[in-house]
Amino acid sequence: MVTHVVVIGAGVYGAAVAASLSSRGARVTVVDAGAPGGGTSGATFSWTNSCGKQPRHYHDLNVAGMQAHRRLAAEVPHGDWYHETGNLEWAATDTDRAALERKVAAVLDYGYEARWLSRAEALDLEPDLDPAALPADGIAFFPREGWVEPTPLIAHLVSRAVAAGAEVVRDDAVTGLDVDAGAVRAVRLASGRRLATDAVVDCAGPRAARIAELAGLTLPMRNTRGALVHTSPVAVSVARVVHAPHVHLRPDGGGRVLLHNPEVDGAVHVSDTGETRVDPSAVDAVVEAGRALYPGLRAATAESVRVGERPIPDDGLPVLGRVVELPNFHFAVSHSGATLCLHAGDLVAAEVLGEDRDEALAPFRFERTAPVH
Ligand SMILES: Cc1cc2nc3c(=O)[nH]c(=O)nc-3n(C[C@H](O)[C@H](O)[C@H](O)COP(=O)(O)OP(=O)(O)OC[C@H]3O[C@@H](n4cnc5c(N)ncnc54)[C@H](O)[C@@H]3O)c2cc1C
């Protein structure tokens, strides 16, 4: 019987898995090499969506992820990390417009909410947008999307786990796993501590493959880096996620706005010693693109730039659940973890404790990633 579970990593996934395991009665130890929320979950756009996600079972998992956020926010009256104000998106070229039309048609076909807005309707939602930056019509609006603030979400989930008896170990990396007779028996930490365990959940995000390796498993990943530009506080009304042709943005709390585009991702450089640098010209350009959309951002400066590493399994889909050849080792690893963490984390936790009731994780199992010989 599983009684003690070690959760490796305290990002959105580790926090969600730990909270779910604890609420199901397990004794949980969460171990992080740094501080909870200090990994990718602290440097993410965290847009909650299932917009253009394929195939269908991946779309459905994301929709369930969005519903789980909605439920948790309703349960926790003062939990102010969840913002379901919708997402606006439009295109500048005929090719991109056709792609957006196809995406809207596909999600409508799946029963997902989406509608087309005119410029005037978009301005009703976002009055500080420059009308000249908007097309006269053809603005897609996805009303059930939004964003989460991962840090307070993680704080809530970890504190829920701790209230239910979980231990949180910080600043102590997992350096080894004792595997014997087809099971993980203990987790070894850099401090020299050894945690005997009945099960392990790998929630190490972009370092998940390293943890898998400690158990003799190969998890192919193709992580990518992204940069996010946080502005200084500025008196401009931005209430939604906006995907405009040259910039993506959303509110970032305290009057700040979070800016992103593919060009700023491309301007991330990592030195041989692991130091990251983002070309200042790309940062200036994304701020300028934001100003072109919301003239009120003229007063804003780039207050900070954060670089995050997207944990992406090789085929782009999540890796979730039990490993057949090592049945007490479980994965909870994916991109779009801000959207998926609560729902997918709960499915994984249920399986760890043998409380799973359906085959929801079947398309996301580790075994599909194994090389074909
Ligand atoms: C630029 C960017 C934009 C994104 N935009 C979105 C978006 O709009 N919507 C969305 O849903 N998702 C988005 N994502 C993806 C999402 O942020 C991630 O999927 C999610 O944050 C991953 O969470 P995690 O808990 O798996 O990993 P992390 O947050 O990285 O947590 C893993 C933890 O494991 C710890 N760890 C690692 N190795 C060890 C070890 N050996 N021992 C102990 N602990 C260890 C780390 O310290 C870390 O705290 C984006 C990501 C990036 C980078």
The ligand as an SDF file (V2000), in Angstrom:
LIG
                    3D

 53 58  0  0  0  0  0  0  0  0999 V2000
    8.0180   31.5380  -21.8980 C   0  0  0  0  0  0  0  0  0  0  0  0
    7.0000   30.5310  -21.4210 C   0  0  0  0  0  0  0  0  0  0  0  0
    5.6630   30.7450  -21.6760 C   0  0  0  0  0  0  0  0  0  0  0  0
    4.7220   29.8050  -21.2520 C   0  0  0  0  0  0  0  0  0  0  0  0
    3.4030   30.0760  -21.4560 N   0  0  0  0  0  0  0  0  0  0  0  0
    2.4720   29.2230  -21.0010 C   0  0  0  0  0  0  0  0  0  0  0  0
    1.0950   29.5480  -21.1560 C   0  0  0  0  0  0  0  0  0  0  0  0
    0.7520   30.6080  -21.6790 O   0  0  0  0  0  0  0  0  0  0  0  0
    0.1790   28.6610  -20.6680 N   0  0  0  0  0  0  0  0  0  0  0  0
    0.5370   27.4820  -20.0640 C   0  0  0  0  0  0  0  0  0  0  0  0
   -0.3420   26.7320  -19.6550 O   0  0  0  0  0  0  0  0  0  0  0  0
    1.8550   27.1650  -19.9150 N   0  0  0  0  0  0  0  0  0  0  0  0
    2.8120   27.9920  -20.3650 C   0  0  0  0  0  0  0  0  0  0  0  0
    4.1280   27.6890  -20.2140 N   0  0  0  0  0  0  0  0  0  0  0  0
    4.5000   26.3650  -19.6810 C   0  0  0  0  0  0  0  0  0  0  0  0
    4.3330   26.2740  -18.1830 C   0  0  0  0  0  0  0  0  0  0  0  0
    4.8440   27.4150  -17.5700 O   0  0  0  0  0  0  0  0  0  0  0  0
    5.0630   25.0250  -17.6950 C   0  0  0  0  0  0  0  0  0  0  0  0
    4.5010   23.8780  -18.3300 O   0  0  0  0  0  0  0  0  0  0  0  0
    4.9580   24.8460  -16.1820 C   0  0  0  0  0  0  0  0  0  0  0  0
    5.3210   26.0010  -15.4800 O   0  0  0  0  0  0  0  0  0  0  0  0
    5.8320   23.6870  -15.7560 C   0  0  0  0  0  0  0  0  0  0  0  0
    5.6830   23.5160  -14.3700 O   0  0  0  0  0  0  0  0  0  0  0  0
    6.4690   22.3790  -13.6360 P   0  0  0  0  0  0  0  0  0  0  0  0
    5.9550   22.3300  -12.2460 O   0  0  0  0  0  0  0  0  0  0  0  0
    6.4090   21.1300  -14.4510 O   0  0  0  0  0  0  0  0  0  0  0  0
    8.0020   22.8350  -13.7300 O   0  0  0  0  0  0  0  0  0  0  0  0
    8.8080   23.9190  -12.8530 P   0  0  0  0  0  0  0  0  0  0  0  0
    7.9940   25.0740  -12.5120 O   0  0  0  0  0  0  0  0  0  0  0  0
   10.1020   24.1460  -13.5450 O   0  0  0  0  0  0  0  0  0  0  0  0
    9.0690   23.1390  -11.5130 O   0  0  0  0  0  0  0  0  0  0  0  0
   10.0170   22.0900  -11.4390 C   0  0  0  0  0  0  0  0  0  0  0  0
   10.7360   22.2030  -10.1240 C   0  0  0  0  0  0  0  0  0  0  0  0
   11.5940   21.0750  -10.0190 O   0  0  0  0  0  0  0  0  0  0  0  0
   12.7390   21.4750   -9.3250 C   0  0  0  0  0  0  0  0  0  0  0  0
   13.8310   20.5340   -9.6210 N   0  0  0  0  0  0  0  0  0  0  0  0
   14.4850   20.3450  -10.7840 C   0  0  0  0  0  0  0  0  0  0  0  0
   15.4510   19.4160  -10.6320 N   0  0  0  0  0  0  0  0  0  0  0  0
   15.3840   19.0050   -9.3470 C   0  0  0  0  0  0  0  0  0  0  0  0
   16.1140   18.0640   -8.5600 C   0  0  0  0  0  0  0  0  0  0  0  0
   17.1360   17.3420   -9.0590 N   0  0  0  0  0  0  0  0  0  0  0  0
   15.7840   17.9150   -7.2720 N   0  0  0  0  0  0  0  0  0  0  0  0
   14.7660   18.6120   -6.7300 C   0  0  0  0  0  0  0  0  0  0  0  0
   14.0370   19.5250   -7.4090 N   0  0  0  0  0  0  0  0  0  0  0  0
   14.3560   19.7070   -8.6960 C   0  0  0  0  0  0  0  0  0  0  0  0
   13.0230   22.8810   -9.8190 C   0  0  0  0  0  0  0  0  0  0  0  0
   13.8000   23.6030   -8.8770 O   0  0  0  0  0  0  0  0  0  0  0  0
   11.6310   23.4420   -9.9950 C   0  0  0  0  0  0  0  0  0  0  0  0
   11.1870   24.2240   -8.9110 O   0  0  0  0  0  0  0  0  0  0  0  0
    5.1280   28.6130  -20.5940 C   0  0  0  0  0  0  0  0  0  0  0  0
    6.4710   28.4100  -20.3140 C   0  0  0  0  0  0  0  0  0  0  0  0
    7.4070   29.3600  -20.7140 C   0  0  0  0  0  0  0  0  0  0  0  0
    8.8430   29.1450  -20.3830 C   0  0  0  0  0  0  0  0  0  0  0  0
  1  2  1  0
  2  3  1  0
  2 52  2  0
  3  4  2  0
  4  5  1  0
  4 50  1  0
  5  6  2  0
  6  7  1  0
  6 13  1  0
  7  8  2  0
  7  9  1  0
  9 10  1  0
 10 11  2  0
 10 12  1  0
 12 13  2  0
 13 14  1  0
 14 15  1  0
 14 50  1  0
 15 16  1  0
 16 17  1  0
 16 18  1  0
 18 19  1  0
 18 20  1  0
 20 21  1  0
 20 22  1  0
 22 23  1  0
 23 24  1  0
 24 25  2  0
 24 26  1  0
 24 27  1  0
 27 28  1  0
 28 29  2  0
 28 30  1  0
 28 31  1  0
 31 32  1  0
 32 33  1  0
 33 34  1  0
 33 48  1  0
 34 35  1  0
 35 36  1  0
 35 46  1  0
 36 37  1  0
 36 45  1  0
 37 38  2  0
 38 39  1  0
 39 40  1  0
 39 45  2  0
 40 41  1  0
 40 42  2  0
 42 43  1  0
 43 44  2  0
 44 45  1  0
 46 47  1  0
 46 48  1  0
 48 49  1  0
 50 51  2  0
 51 52  1  0
 52 53  1  0
M  END
$$$$
